[in-house]
Amino acid sequence: MTLTAYTNYFEFLATYFRPIGHSGNRQRFARVDIEEVITQLRSRLDLQEPCMLLEYFEGELGGNGGDNHLNQMTGAFYIVQQVRANDLKDENLVLNRCLEYGKEIVARIYKDSEKRTIYGFLKNFRLEKVSYNKVGPLWGNVYGYRFEFPWYDSFAPVTFPNNWSA
């Protein structure tokens, strides 16, 4: 699993999921590092419409003491949209929409994981381990949902002699 494959797959989802419709002209996808300066991210996204934000994935290496070592990873994405200030009805509509869109994206990830050929890193995606929670207000009036999901892959603890001086 590479960061490039992970990012490319989620940009593909943000591009072809019509309610988000990310494109060169409509910036509605970004990979975020929570430590990043949020104002830069906010200024280039069209938050009037639903947007997808992708967190870097994290992982943990483990095994059972035998030959079966695992790279257990966790990723997350947000579906967010700006809400009119002090408008509870609009906030509820946006939250409902973001939750619905996030669940549909999770459903697509699940379907893609069943194919096991397009995006190999999804082969061990576990639908029953997906969790989500409300986010917001971010940047004043941006609300939505964050979806977190685990997957795993095998890990071979191999060293390359040319990389070592001793």
Backbone bond lengths (Angstrom), bond angles and torsions (degrees), N, CA, C in turn:
res aa  C-N    CA-C-N  psi(-1)  N-CA   C-N-CA  omega(-1)  CA-C   N-CA-C  phi
1 M - - - 1.449 - - 1.514 108.38 -
2 T 1.305 115.12 128.63 1.464 119.85 176.38 1.517 109.36 -117.00
3 L 1.318 115.69 156.76 1.460 120.61 176.57 1.528 109.92 -62.05
4 T 1.326 116.95 -34.37 1.466 120.73 178.88 1.525 111.31 -63.31
5 A 1.328 117.83 -46.71 1.469 120.80 179.66 1.523 110.77 -62.39
6 Y 1.323 116.17 -43.10 1.468 122.46 179.38 1.529 110.46 -60.69
7 T 1.329 116.37 -49.99 1.467 121.03 -178.74 1.522 111.17 -65.77
8 N 1.321 117.42 -44.35 1.466 120.64 -179.26 1.523 111.73 -60.40
9 Y 1.337 116.94 -40.58 1.462 119.94 -179.85 1.527 110.98 -63.32
10 F 1.318 117.60 -45.47 1.458 119.32 -178.12 1.525 111.99 -72.71
11 E 1.320 118.23 -30.22 1.463 119.36 173.36 1.529 109.71 -66.85
12 F 1.325 117.26 -37.77 1.464 122.10 173.65 1.536 109.93 -57.45
13 L 1.343 117.08 -47.57 1.470 120.05 179.41 1.525 110.98 -61.23
14 A 1.334 117.50 -45.24 1.466 121.04 -179.15 1.525 111.42 -65.11
15 T 1.311 117.40 -30.46 1.463 121.55 -179.82 1.524 111.59 -75.67
16 Y 1.313 117.40 -44.60 1.460 120.76 -172.89 1.518 114.74 -94.77
17 F 1.333 118.12 -6.31 1.463 120.47 172.46 1.521 105.84 -84.11
18 R 1.317 117.60 105.84 1.463 123.05 -169.30 1.527 114.98 -53.17
19 P 1.337 120.55 -40.99 1.467 118.02 -179.92 1.532 113.86 -61.83
20 I 1.321 118.37 -24.98 1.466 120.28 175.28 1.521 109.00 -92.23
21 G 1.319 118.22 -51.84 1.462 122.58 173.02 1.521 114.94 56.27
22 H 1.316 117.41 45.44 1.466 121.40 178.40 1.526 109.91 -60.64
23 S 1.325 116.40 139.77 1.466 121.41 174.72 1.522 108.12 -157.72
24 G 1.314 115.56 177.58 1.462 119.83 177.17 1.514 112.73 -59.81
25 N 1.328 116.28 -33.12 1.464 120.98 -179.58 1.520 113.13 -88.22
26 R 1.319 116.97 -21.78 1.474 121.61 -177.91 1.527 108.18 -125.75
27 Q 1.313 116.03 91.03 1.462 121.84 -176.84 1.526 110.11 -74.23
28 R 1.331 115.76 103.12 1.460 121.17 -178.29 1.525 111.67 -132.59
29 F 1.313 116.30 22.29 1.465 121.43 176.78 1.516 108.15 -143.87
30 A 1.320 115.66 138.73 1.463 120.65 173.73 1.515 108.78 -153.79
31 R 1.309 116.02 145.91 1.457 120.59 170.69 1.518 105.60 -92.75
32 V 1.313 117.03 128.81 1.456 119.60 -174.32 1.515 111.70 -118.54
33 D 1.288 114.05 143.31 1.447 122.92 166.29 1.520 103.24 -108.10
34 I 1.310 116.96 119.47 1.456 120.68 -173.77 1.521 111.01 -54.34
35 E 1.318 117.79 -26.08 1.461 121.48 179.08 1.537 111.80 -77.75
36 E 1.322 116.18 -13.52 1.461 121.49 -178.88 1.524 110.88 -59.12
37 V 1.304 116.87 156.57 1.459 120.33 175.82 1.524 107.70 -71.32
38 I 1.333 116.10 109.66 1.459 122.33 -173.08 1.527 111.84 -63.98
39 T 1.310 118.83 -32.56 1.463 119.43 -177.30 1.524 112.15 -61.93
40 Q 1.331 118.03 -34.18 1.464 120.05 177.42 1.522 110.39 -65.57
41 L 1.314 116.44 -42.85 1.461 121.10 179.62 1.521 110.17 -63.86
42 R 1.313 115.77 -46.60 1.460 120.84 -177.06 1.529 111.42 -60.60
43 S 1.315 116.71 -38.27 1.463 119.44 -174.73 1.522 113.04 -69.35
44 R 1.323 118.94 -20.76 1.465 119.02 -177.83 1.518 114.24 -104.81
45 L 1.327 118.41 -2.28 1.465 121.08 179.64 1.520 111.03 -98.80
46 D 1.310 115.80 144.41 1.464 122.34 175.14 1.527 108.09 -88.81
47 L 1.325 116.46 82.67 1.464 121.26 -174.78 1.525 113.48 -78.64
48 Q 1.330 117.45 -1.06 1.466 119.60 174.99 1.527 110.50 -68.13
49 E 1.328 115.99 -21.93 1.459 123.41 178.11 1.528 107.88 -118.46
50 P 1.334 118.58 164.23 1.468 120.10 179.50 1.534 111.41 -58.91
51 C 1.317 115.68 139.10 1.463 122.90 178.49 1.521 109.52 -128.38
52 M 1.319 115.63 152.49 1.463 121.41 174.64 1.523 108.48 -109.70
53 L 1.324 115.73 130.65 1.458 122.54 174.23 1.521 106.96 -116.43
54 L 1.302 117.12 129.92 1.457 121.83 -177.54 1.519 109.88 -110.57
55 E 1.326 116.94 125.27 1.460 121.65 174.90 1.524 109.33 -82.18
56 Y 1.316 115.84 153.07 1.459 119.78 169.48 1.519 108.05 -61.14
57 F 1.327 117.35 145.50 1.460 118.59 176.38 1.522 109.60 -82.75
58 E 1.316 115.00 157.45 1.459 122.38 177.30 1.511 107.94 -125.79
59 G 1.319 117.15 164.55 1.452 118.30 -177.14 1.506 113.87 -152.43
60 E 1.308 112.63 175.67 1.457 121.97 178.56 1.522 107.35 -147.42
61 L 1.310 115.91 131.37 1.459 120.45 178.61 1.516 108.92 -94.93
62 G 1.319 116.03 139.38 1.455 119.30 -179.17 1.509 110.86 -160.92
63 G 1.304 114.49 -179.21 1.451 119.83 179.37 1.509 110.15 -176.85
64 N 1.305 114.93 -176.00 1.458 119.85 -177.26 1.520 112.22 -108.64
65 G 1.318 117.42 14.58 1.451 120.62 -178.44 1.520 113.03 87.91
66 G 1.312 117.41 -10.46 1.462 121.85 178.35 1.507 110.45 -101.82
67 D 1.323 115.51 -140.22 1.461 120.75 -179.33 1.525 113.31 -92.96
68 N 1.317 118.12 -4.31 1.464 121.60 -176.97 1.522 110.45 -96.71
69 H 1.329 115.52 89.62 1.457 121.09 178.38 1.525 108.36 -100.10
70 L 1.327 116.17 145.27 1.464 120.62 -176.31 1.520 111.60 -122.88
71 N 1.311 114.30 147.78 1.454 123.37 168.60 1.523 104.82 -109.64
72 Q 1.324 116.97 100.10 1.467 122.08 -177.38 1.524 108.17 -94.15
73 M 1.337 116.43 119.23 1.459 121.33 -173.86 1.525 111.10 -117.63
74 T 1.324 114.75 154.44 1.458 121.99 175.95 1.520 107.79 -132.52
75 G 1.317 116.06 129.99 1.456 122.04 176.81 1.513 109.53 -122.63
76 A 1.316 116.21 168.20 1.464 120.26 178.53 1.520 109.70 -154.79
77 F 1.321 114.42 148.25 1.458 120.57 172.25 1.520 108.86 -137.42
78 Y 1.317 114.84 156.97 1.456 122.54 177.29 1.519 108.41 -115.86
79 I 1.316 116.58 146.11 1.458 122.45 164.49 1.524 104.28 -117.08
80 V 1.331 116.38 117.77 1.465 121.27 -174.55 1.522 110.54 -135.56
81 Q 1.322 114.40 159.32 1.463 120.75 177.28 1.519 108.23 -156.53
82 Q 1.313 115.40 150.28 1.462 120.86 177.60 1.523 110.05 -74.05
83 V 1.327 115.58 144.71 1.463 123.57 179.82 1.528 107.81 -115.63
84 R 1.315 117.21 145.53 1.463 119.96 174.08 1.527 108.99 -61.81
85 A 1.306 116.52 138.38 1.469 121.63 -177.22 1.523 111.16 -58.83
86 N 1.316 115.38 135.67 1.469 123.22 175.78 1.526 113.25 56.65
87 D 1.316 117.68 34.61 1.465 121.51 -179.13 1.530 108.55 -122.70
88 L 1.326 116.30 91.82 1.461 121.84 -176.64 1.527 111.63 -62.11
89 K 1.326 116.85 -36.44 1.466 119.83 179.18 1.535 110.33 -63.12
90 D 1.337 117.19 -44.74 1.461 121.28 178.30 1.529 110.34 -64.46
91 E 1.330 117.02 -39.54 1.464 120.78 177.80 1.527 110.54 -59.49
92 N 1.324 116.54 -45.69 1.466 120.08 178.91 1.524 111.84 -63.32
93 L 1.329 117.07 -41.93 1.468 120.41 178.36 1.526 111.18 -61.98
94 V 1.328 116.64 -44.68 1.466 120.87 -179.92 1.522 110.51 -64.86
95 L 1.334 117.01 -44.16 1.465 119.57 179.31 1.527 111.03 -61.73
96 N 1.316 117.12 -43.77 1.468 120.08 178.00 1.528 111.07 -61.04
97 R 1.328 116.67 -43.99 1.465 121.66 -179.31 1.534 110.48 -64.23
98 C 1.323 116.63 -46.07 1.471 120.11 -178.78 1.526 111.26 -63.25
99 L 1.326 117.20 -39.55 1.463 120.61 177.99 1.530 110.40 -64.82
100 E 1.325 116.26 -45.32 1.473 120.94 179.43 1.532 110.81 -60.85
101 Y 1.333 116.95 -46.66 1.460 120.61 -179.07 1.527 110.99 -65.65
102 G 1.321 117.05 -41.22 1.461 120.13 178.60 1.512 111.85 -61.27
103 K 1.333 116.62 -42.80 1.466 119.69 179.02 1.526 111.04 -66.15
104 E 1.322 117.02 -35.61 1.465 119.02 177.59 1.532 111.06 -67.67
105 I 1.325 117.19 -37.07 1.465 120.34 176.53 1.522 110.23 -65.75
106 V 1.337 117.60 -40.94 1.466 120.78 176.05 1.530 109.78 -60.77
107 A 1.327 117.23 -40.68 1.468 120.69 177.99 1.529 110.44 -61.12
108 R 1.322 117.19 -40.06 1.470 120.74 178.23 1.530 110.46 -65.97
109 I 1.338 116.80 -42.19 1.464 120.13 177.30 1.527 109.42 -58.38
110 Y 1.325 116.45 -44.16 1.464 121.05 179.84 1.529 110.79 -60.84
111 K 1.342 116.76 -46.40 1.468 120.05 179.16 1.533 110.83 -62.61
112 D 1.335 116.67 -42.29 1.467 119.63 177.85 1.525 110.99 -64.35
113 S 1.324 117.28 -34.22 1.472 120.02 -179.81 1.525 111.20 -67.22
114 E 1.324 117.54 -28.67 1.463 120.73 178.71 1.524 111.99 -70.71
115 K 1.335 117.49 -26.02 1.468 121.40 179.85 1.524 111.07 -71.47
116 R 1.308 117.37 -32.15 1.470 124.88 175.71 1.523 114.73 58.00
117 T 1.311 117.94 10.45 1.462 118.16 -179.56 1.516 112.47 -122.29
118 I 1.316 118.16 -33.56 1.462 120.30 -174.67 1.524 111.27 -69.73
119 Y 1.301 116.68 -56.45 1.459 122.62 -179.20 1.520 107.36 -122.51
120 G 1.318 115.68 93.01 1.455 121.66 -173.10 1.509 114.67 -55.30
121 F 1.347 117.53 -31.69 1.453 118.70 -177.55 1.521 112.50 -67.52
122 L 1.320 118.18 -13.18 1.467 120.95 179.64 1.520 113.27 -87.05
123 K 1.326 118.07 -3.42 1.461 119.63 -172.23 1.520 113.06 -59.33
124 N 1.307 118.43 -24.53 1.459 121.34 179.91 1.525 111.99 -114.12
125 F 1.327 116.77 29.37 1.465 122.47 175.34 1.524 108.91 -67.33
126 R 1.323 117.55 135.89 1.467 121.90 -177.22 1.529 109.23 -118.69
127 L 1.317 116.69 102.42 1.457 122.24 -178.53 1.523 111.94 -56.16
128 E 1.327 117.04 -40.24 1.464 120.31 -175.92 1.527 112.81 -69.50
129 K 1.326 117.87 -7.31 1.465 121.45 179.32 1.532 112.63 -102.33
130 V 1.338 117.80 0.54 1.461 120.81 179.91 1.528 108.78 -73.30
131 S 1.322 115.89 133.86 1.467 120.26 175.13 1.527 108.28 -126.76
132 Y 1.318 116.16 159.28 1.462 119.61 177.69 1.519 109.36 -146.59
133 N 1.345 114.52 155.02 1.458 120.08 176.91 1.526 110.06 -150.83
134 K 1.309 115.08 152.97 1.466 122.80 179.64 1.521 109.20 -67.95
135 V 1.330 115.39 142.49 1.458 121.15 172.86 1.515 108.97 -126.86
136 G 1.294 115.67 150.23 1.458 120.67 177.70 1.513 111.46 120.41
137 P 1.274 114.48 158.31 1.467 126.09 3.90 1.530 111.92 -77.08
138 L 1.322 114.73 133.80 1.460 122.45 171.08 1.519 106.47 -105.45
139 W 1.289 117.73 143.33 1.470 122.45 175.80 1.524 112.10 49.58
140 G 1.303 118.18 31.85 1.459 121.03 178.66 1.503 113.71 98.98
141 N 1.317 118.63 -67.50 1.472 120.50 -174.99 1.518 114.80 -131.88
142 V 1.282 120.52 29.28 1.459 121.39 179.54 1.527 108.47 -104.62
143 Y 1.338 114.97 128.44 1.461 121.60 -177.32 1.520 109.29 -130.82
144 G 1.313 115.47 163.51 1.453 120.02 175.31 1.509 111.49 167.13
145 Y 1.336 114.99 -151.17 1.458 121.93 -178.38 1.519 110.34 -135.09
146 R 1.324 114.23 146.15 1.466 123.06 174.78 1.524 107.67 -109.27
147 F 1.332 116.21 128.73 1.464 122.88 179.81 1.524 108.22 -112.39
148 E 1.328 116.22 127.94 1.461 121.36 -179.59 1.519 108.72 -117.55
149 F 1.328 116.06 139.25 1.461 119.71 -175.31 1.525 110.05 -146.52
150 P 1.335 116.64 139.83 1.460 120.36 176.15 1.531 111.39 -101.63
151 W 1.293 116.38 158.12 1.455 123.33 168.43 1.520 106.43 -155.47
152 Y 1.284 117.10 168.39 1.459 119.75 -179.26 1.519 109.88 -143.11
153 D 1.299 113.24 162.95 1.453 121.21 177.22 1.523 107.06 -147.27
154 S 1.305 116.62 166.14 1.460 119.11 177.97 1.530 109.32 -75.24
155 F 1.307 115.33 156.63 1.456 122.12 179.92 1.520 107.94 -135.70
156 A 1.313 116.55 123.94 1.464 121.47 177.86 1.527 108.18 -105.02
157 P 1.328 117.89 113.43 1.471 120.29 180.00 1.534 110.65 -75.07
158 V 1.320 114.81 82.15 1.465 121.91 -176.02 1.523 108.69 -110.75
159 T 1.313 116.33 140.91 1.462 120.97 172.33 1.524 108.64 -114.21
160 F 1.312 116.04 153.85 1.459 122.33 179.77 1.526 108.14 -113.45
161 P 1.321 118.36 115.39 1.468 122.23 -174.52 1.530 114.20 -52.77
162 N 1.328 118.19 -35.14 1.469 120.15 -179.19 1.522 112.83 -66.44
163 N 1.311 117.57 -15.46 1.461 121.07 179.49 1.523 112.95 -88.32
164 W 1.325 117.39 -1.83 1.470 121.15 -173.92 1.525 110.81 -123.20
165 S 1.319 116.26 137.23 1.467 120.79 177.85 1.525 111.84 -93.19
166 A 1.313 116.94 -10.46 1.476 119.51 178.68 1.508 109.89 -140.85
